[in-house]
């Protein structure tokens, strides 16, 4: 959506400056409250934490508090603008944490350039926070910082620029391979960009099954080849032994091009030589390495994803970090490990196969959305992402031994629904009540409406009720096929149904005869789908 510079500045300046504030979670309206909140009552909480250190997660905000730490050396695509200029971004990150996962954030912008300085600051913050999200710290220092902090700290440390991008694009990669029939182990991948996100994505793709020798990476100086001078140890992991020196050469026969560099880095002519059904993830912001319309003009068989919301397949980190931290915090995790990252990617990939709720379609102004070339991963505004990713993270943390708290995953999902607000909680209570009783039948008179078919499918999938659709079978079966659903509902056509028509007429007549309905009128009314239903 278009905006002006003044729109953006007014958004940040008007009212209370900035985007975040601190809000109390306990009442403070009486002398008794004051006694409990501060001296002398607060001493009881202090003594309890001294006696049992893990109780800090129950008696303070630590278990729901993340530090977003940046030195402003790699702000979005803006470069090194310093810590103060990074503050709007870090506040924005805090808003996303709160909006999508109900996690509180303090943004910590630090005047620190070296790895030693950044590590020292973060380690000193450990008593306060349940986790640390590193953000917009330039490579290669960001790699050293995260490696050291993960080894030396006992709370989750997560560099979102690296792993968030890797997890989300990894989910898209898995689903794209399913659609095209490609095997991950056979993929030939070209990566344009060799910064934090590019290297992390390449590493994650190797975990997914891509062969390291099938990856060719480019930085600002060209292809990273084995033996090239001036290549740091992180880039050297992906130095190719292949005899290619240009992007055009590398893309011949390639299955995937992963763009994490700059706009226009991939020329449309170069992708002509890619393998059948090429996967093009062009994620430079605000403008991708190649525009989807330009890619599809020369390769209509391509599956294309970008970092933008105005194109299909938006590969955006907001699908990851809020929910990853939510799951990690709720089991008091010591770290976010590879098992948890993989669990997040698989949960996102699986969720994309599910029917999309009407609320999500409305949010994006869509009539329908189904798993396929233009829908590889869920939409960022889909409320179900929290309910899929956070439990997957918590479960992986417990199974991999980094959780300090065991929880029941079913009960945990209920808690997450409650976090989403009263409306979601009430809806879930109704659904659970419906599941517990006898299986009821729900009749859908407008059974030939695609939205109704989708809703009925969801009712059946969740075990809420047995749907009955009214309409012509051939029309409804075509809708089901067009929507890509594995759905076999009971279908009745009122106009052609002679089995129930007369008994329904008599029943309706008995119910409404005191309201002036005679048998002939009842017989005619029962021909309509609404009355028949």
Buried (B, 14 or more C-beta within 10 A) or exposed (E): EEEEEEEEEEEEEEEEEBBBEEEEEEEEEEEEEEEBBEEEEEEEBEEBBEEEEEEBBBBBBBBBBBBBBBBBBBBEEEEBBBBEBBBBBBBBBBEBBBEBBBBBBBBBBBEBEEBEBBBEBBBEBBEBBBBBBBBBBBBBBBBBBBBBBBEEBEBBBBBBBBBBBBBBBBBBBBBBBBBBEBEBEEBBBBBBBBBBBBBBBBBBBBEBBBBEEBBBBBBEEEBBBEEBEEBEEBBEBBBBEBEBEEBBBBBBEBBBBBBBBBBBBBBBEBBEBBBEBBBBBBBBEEBBBBBBEBBBEBBEEBBBBBBBEEBBBBBBBBBBBBBBBBBBBBBBBBBBBEBBBBBBBBBBBBBBEBBBBEEBBEBEEEEBBBBEBBBBBBBBBBBBBBBBBBBBBBBBBBEBEBBEBEBEEEEBBBBBBEBBEEEBBEEBEEBEEBEEEEEEEBBBBBBBBBEBBBBBBBBBEEEBBBBBBBBBEEBBBEBBEEBBBEBEBEBBBBEEBEEEBEEBBBEBBEEBEEEEBEEEBBBEBBEEBEBBB
